[in-house]
Structure formats: structure tokens, C-alpha cells
């Protein structure tokens, strides 16, 4: 027998719990909430994203940090199914800070996302995401190997805000709460401006006192440009600016300024200021993508990704550090294979929408 909260009548005034709703205070609160909700809906605010990805247009799309590699790398991916999505991949690499071999598998539906990988050193990494409803998603990540790690996150996406709570290595086995706990909220206040806050509570062990920190952020989104600013509790300021120059050209600037006490502390020493700024640009061509970046420390880098055939993608990256007189070069190839069964499945799906996987 199904049970629905919506089918249960509200407590009447004559019932034992009627005083919870049939009183002037409850009526005033209910009327105020309805009025606030109606005014909020009339503003037409959109979802601003998350605090973690507030500057994704610069740091993920334009920046080279997520794409640079040295040496030689080859990725072989085999797609087994499209709906649900299921694929396996092999990665081979020769270079600095790269594992010679890694195997990974991925499975995704509208509600579930599973991913696992293991390298030649025995390091096992897994991800499991589950969508409870269109607004609430639980994300978990575990790593077993040289350094064990566990991460659990609950993310709620509203019409004009996103809230999340994230736990890193949470534990109560020692008789007290340890780990890192992060609570964040990003709210649209106008159609272009969003403000956010992030609170961090951490405790490494019970014999150490807990630490708390607050960070603030803001995001302004115009028609063809986005500006963000983040003020961290440690005294670091990060600001980004992204602009769409044309349909195929994007540019971005990222600036980080860190202010910390000198060797003598706040009373006996001066403040030390450290900063880094980089400017990047991204060009999208018909069969290739080119990214270039230069920073304030004299480091110049670029990467070219070109699809030489429908299943084959080649990449060439290089950077030069003029201050240290060093240079690095990387070459990569990615091959995506799919059999005749996959092509038949794609034709059978036709115009059907692909799964909305909770990545």
C-alpha cells in the first residue's frame, strides 16, 4: 500500500496537532513565505552553478592546466553501449608524473554514474553518483592505494541557487568527529549577479583542535563576458574574467594574489605578497582546437588538438619557462572504437535524447 504525504490532510483546528498550523504566528509565517516565493519567481532568476565551478569558463575551458602533459600518451576507448552508456578504456603513457598503464570503466544512466580505474601501481579509484530526484544528487569518490581517500557530497540544485555539503575522510571511529567538512551556497540575487559563501570545518585528529574558515565569492554574468571573484580565509584573492570574442574564439584572465605574514609574524615582520596572473585564449576550428597561455612568471604554453579521423584525435602540447630555461613537449593520441552493434544501436535510438548522466 503506497503512502503519500500529499494525500494526508493537514491537521485541523480540532485535532491534537491543530495548534501547529491554526495560530496567528504560523499563518503569518506561511503568508510571508508565499509572498516571498511569488516575488522571487517573478524575478526570473537562473541557476548560477556551484561555488566549486564558479570560474569554470576560464579554469576549465581556456586554461591549459587540465590539458598539459609531457612525454607520450595513448588512450584507447571502446564504447560498448550508448543507452545506458558503457565504455572501457586503456591508457598508456611515457613521461614525467605519468603512470605507464591504467585501465578504466564507465557506466551511466539517468540516475546512476559509475566509474572505476586502476593503474599499474595498484592504485584503485572509484566514483559513484546517484540522482535521487531532478534536484538532489549524491556524489562519492574513493581511492585505495598509497594514500586512501573518501569523499561524499550531497548537492541540491534549485531554480536560482545551488547548495552542497562535502565530506572528506569523515570518521567517528576514534570517539570524535574528524575529517574535512565543506558547506557551500551560491545564490542568484539578480539576473546577472550571484553571491556565494563557503564554510570549512576540519580536524585532522582528536589531539588537535578543530579549524574553521569562511570564504566568499561573487559572479557577474553578462551576455558575452563573465567576471568572478573569490576571497579565501587564508588571505588569498582570486579573480577571473572570461569573454567570448566570437563564435569560435574565447579569452580569459586568471589572477591570484596571496598575502601572508613574513618571518617575523604580524607584529615583527612585514606582509609577503605573492601573485600569479595568466592570460589564455581558445580557438575552435572545424576539426581542431588550439589553446595558448602566458603567465606573469614568463611561462608560455600551447596545445593543439586535431581530429584526423572520426575515431582518432591527436594532441601536441609544449611549454617554455623563460626564467628557468626549461621546456617540455607532449604528444598524445586518442582512439575511440565502436563496433557495428553500436552503430545499429545509435540508428535505433534515432532522435531520442541521450541519458542525462549525473557526472
GIHU-V883439 format. One record per residue. N is the residue number from 1. RES is the residue in one letter. PSI is psi as a letter, one per 30 degrees, with the letter a starting at -180 (999 if undefined). Layout:
BEGIN
n:N res:RES psi:PSI
n:N res:RES psi:PSI
END
This chain:
BEGIN
n:1 res:X psi:k
n:2 res:X psi:k
n:3 res:X psi:k
n:4 res:X psi:k
n:5 res:X psi:e
n:6 res:X psi:f
n:7 res:X psi:f
n:8 res:X psi:k
n:9 res:X psi:l
n:10 res:X psi:k
n:11 res:X psi:k
n:12 res:X psi:l
n:13 res:X psi:f
n:14 res:X psi:f
n:15 res:X psi:l
n:16 res:X psi:f
n:17 res:X psi:g
n:18 res:X psi:f
n:19 res:X psi:f
n:20 res:X psi:e
n:21 res:X psi:f
n:22 res:X psi:i
n:23 res:X psi:l
n:24 res:X psi:e
n:25 res:X psi:e
n:26 res:X psi:e
n:27 res:X psi:e
n:28 res:X psi:e
n:29 res:X psi:e
n:30 res:X psi:e
n:31 res:X psi:e
n:32 res:X psi:e
n:33 res:X psi:e
n:34 res:X psi:e
n:35 res:X psi:e
n:36 res:X psi:e
n:37 res:X psi:e
n:38 res:X psi:e
n:39 res:X psi:e
n:40 res:X psi:e
n:41 res:X psi:e
n:42 res:X psi:f
n:43 res:X psi:f
n:44 res:X psi:h
n:45 res:X psi:k
n:46 res:X psi:l
n:47 res:X psi:k
n:48 res:X psi:f
n:49 res:X psi:a
n:50 res:X psi:l
n:51 res:X psi:e
n:52 res:X psi:e
n:53 res:X psi:h
n:54 res:X psi:f
n:55 res:X psi:h
n:56 res:X psi:f
n:57 res:X psi:e
n:58 res:X psi:e
n:59 res:X psi:f
n:60 res:X psi:e
n:61 res:X psi:e
n:62 res:X psi:e
n:63 res:X psi:l
n:64 res:X psi:f
n:65 res:X psi:e
n:66 res:X psi:f
n:67 res:X psi:f
n:68 res:X psi:k
n:69 res:X psi:l
n:70 res:X psi:l
n:71 res:X psi:b
n:72 res:X psi:k
n:73 res:X psi:k
n:74 res:X psi:k
n:75 res:X psi:k
n:76 res:X psi:j
n:77 res:X psi:k
n:78 res:X psi:j
n:79 res:X psi:k
n:80 res:X psi:e
n:81 res:X psi:l
n:82 res:X psi:e
n:83 res:X psi:j
n:84 res:X psi:l
n:85 res:X psi:k
n:86 res:X psi:k
n:87 res:X psi:l
n:88 res:X psi:l
n:89 res:X psi:l
n:90 res:X psi:k
n:91 res:X psi:k
n:92 res:X psi:k
n:93 res:X psi:k
n:94 res:X psi:j
n:95 res:X psi:a
n:96 res:X psi:k
n:97 res:X psi:h
n:98 res:X psi:k
n:99 res:X psi:k
n:100 res:X psi:e
n:101 res:X psi:k
n:102 res:X psi:k
n:103 res:X psi:k
n:104 res:X psi:l
n:105 res:X psi:k
n:106 res:X psi:k
n:107 res:X psi:k
n:108 res:X psi:k
n:109 res:X psi:a
n:110 res:X psi:f
n:111 res:X psi:f
n:112 res:X psi:k
n:113 res:X psi:k
n:114 res:X psi:k
n:115 res:X psi:k
n:116 res:X psi:k
n:117 res:X psi:k
n:118 res:X psi:k
n:119 res:X psi:a
n:120 res:X psi:f
n:121 res:X psi:f
n:122 res:X psi:g
n:123 res:X psi:k
n:124 res:X psi:k
n:125 res:X psi:k
n:126 res:X psi:l
n:127 res:X psi:k
n:128 res:X psi:j
n:129 res:X psi:k
n:130 res:X psi:k
n:131 res:X psi:j
n:132 res:X psi:e
n:133 res:X psi:l
n:134 res:X psi:f
n:135 res:X psi:f
n:136 res:X psi:k
n:137 res:X psi:k
n:138 res:X psi:k
n:139 res:X psi:k
n:140 res:X psi:k
n:141 res:X psi:k
n:142 res:X psi:k
n:143 res:X psi:k
n:144 res:X psi:k
n:145 res:X psi:b
n:146 res:X psi:e
n:147 res:X psi:j
n:148 res:X psi:k
n:149 res:X psi:k
n:150 res:X psi:k
n:151 res:X psi:k
n:152 res:X psi:k
n:153 res:X psi:k
n:154 res:X psi:k
n:155 res:X psi:k
n:156 res:X psi:k
n:157 res:X psi:j
n:158 res:X psi:a
n:159 res:X psi:e
n:160 res:X psi:g
n:161 res:X psi:l
n:162 res:X psi:k
n:163 res:X psi:k
n:164 res:X psi:l
n:165 res:X psi:k
n:166 res:X psi:k
n:167 res:X psi:k
n:168 res:X psi:k
n:169 res:X psi:h
n:170 res:X psi:k
n:171 res:X psi:k
n:172 res:X psi:g
n:173 res:X psi:f
n:174 res:X psi:g
n:175 res:X psi:g
n:176 res:X psi:l
n:177 res:X psi:k
n:178 res:X psi:l
n:179 res:X psi:a
n:180 res:X psi:k
n:181 res:X psi:k
n:182 res:X psi:k
n:183 res:X psi:k
n:184 res:X psi:l
n:185 res:X psi:k
n:186 res:X psi:k
n:187 res:X psi:k
n:188 res:X psi:k
n:189 res:X psi:f
n:190 res:X psi:a
n:191 res:X psi:f
n:192 res:X psi:f
n:193 res:X psi:k
n:194 res:X psi:k
n:195 res:X psi:k
n:196 res:X psi:l
n:197 res:X psi:k
n:198 res:X psi:k
n:199 res:X psi:k
n:200 res:X psi:k
n:201 res:X psi:k
n:202 res:X psi:k
n:203 res:X psi:j
n:204 res:X psi:e
n:205 res:X psi:l
n:206 res:X psi:f
n:207 res:X psi:g
n:208 res:X psi:k
n:209 res:X psi:l
n:210 res:X psi:l
n:211 res:X psi:k
n:212 res:X psi:k
n:213 res:X psi:k
n:214 res:X psi:k
n:215 res:X psi:l
n:216 res:X psi:k
n:217 res:X psi:l
n:218 res:X psi:k
n:219 res:X psi:k
n:220 res:X psi:k
n:221 res:X psi:j
n:222 res:X psi:a
n:223 res:X psi:e
n:224 res:X psi:g
n:225 res:X psi:l
n:226 res:X psi:k
n:227 res:X psi:k
n:228 res:X psi:l
n:229 res:X psi:k
n:230 res:X psi:k
n:231 res:X psi:j
n:232 res:X psi:l
n:233 res:X psi:f
n:234 res:X psi:g
n:235 res:X psi:g
n:236 res:X psi:k
n:237 res:X psi:k
n:238 res:X psi:k
n:239 res:X psi:k
n:240 res:X psi:l
n:241 res:X psi:k
n:242 res:X psi:k
n:243 res:X psi:k
n:244 res:X psi:j
n:245 res:X psi:e
n:246 res:X psi:a
n:247 res:X psi:f
n:248 res:X psi:g
n:249 res:X psi:k
n:250 res:X psi:k
n:251 res:X psi:k
n:252 res:X psi:l
n:253 res:X psi:k
n:254 res:X psi:k
n:255 res:X psi:k
n:256 res:X psi:k
n:257 res:X psi:k
n:258 res:X psi:k
n:259 res:X psi:k
n:260 res:X psi:l
n:261 res:X psi:k
n:262 res:X psi:a
n:263 res:X psi:f
n:264 res:X psi:g
n:265 res:X psi:a
n:266 res:X psi:e
n:267 res:X psi:e
n:268 res:X psi:f
n:269 res:X psi:l
n:270 res:X psi:l
n:271 res:X psi:k
n:272 res:X psi:k
n:273 res:X psi:k
n:274 res:X psi:k
n:275 res:X psi:l
n:276 res:X psi:k
n:277 res:X psi:k
n:278 res:X psi:l
n:279 res:X psi:k
n:280 res:X psi:l
n:281 res:X psi:k
n:282 res:X psi:k
n:283 res:X psi:k
n:284 res:X psi:j
n:285 res:X psi:a
n:286 res:X psi:e
n:287 res:X psi:g
n:288 res:X psi:l
n:289 res:X psi:k
n:290 res:X psi:k
n:291 res:X psi:k
n:292 res:X psi:k
n:293 res:X psi:k
n:294 res:X psi:k
n:295 res:X psi:l
n:296 res:X psi:f
n:297 res:X psi:g
n:298 res:X psi:g
n:299 res:X psi:k
n:300 res:X psi:k
n:301 res:X psi:l
n:302 res:X psi:l
n:303 res:X psi:k
n:304 res:X psi:k
n:305 res:X psi:k
n:306 res:X psi:k
n:307 res:X psi:j
n:308 res:X psi:f
n:309 res:X psi:l
n:310 res:X psi:e
n:311 res:X psi:g
n:312 res:X psi:k
n:313 res:X psi:k
n:314 res:X psi:k
n:315 res:X psi:k
n:316 res:X psi:k
n:317 res:X psi:l
n:318 res:X psi:k
n:319 res:X psi:l
n:320 res:X psi:k
n:321 res:X psi:j
n:322 res:X psi:e
n:323 res:X psi:e
n:324 res:X psi:f
n:325 res:X psi:h
n:326 res:X psi:l
n:327 res:X psi:l
n:328 res:X psi:k
n:329 res:X psi:k
n:330 res:X psi:k
n:331 res:X psi:k
n:332 res:X psi:l
n:333 res:X psi:k
n:334 res:X psi:k
n:335 res:X psi:k
n:336 res:X psi:j
n:337 res:X psi:k
n:338 res:X psi:k
n:339 res:X psi:a
n:340 res:X psi:e
n:341 res:X psi:e
n:342 res:X psi:e
n:343 res:X psi:e
n:344 res:X psi:e
n:345 res:X psi:e
n:346 res:X psi:e
n:347 res:X psi:e
n:348 res:X psi:e
n:349 res:X psi:e
n:350 res:X psi:b
n:351 res:X psi:g
n:352 res:X psi:k
n:353 res:X psi:k
n:354 res:X psi:l
n:355 res:X psi:k
n:356 res:X psi:i
n:357 res:X psi:k
n:358 res:X psi:i
n:359 res:X psi:999
END
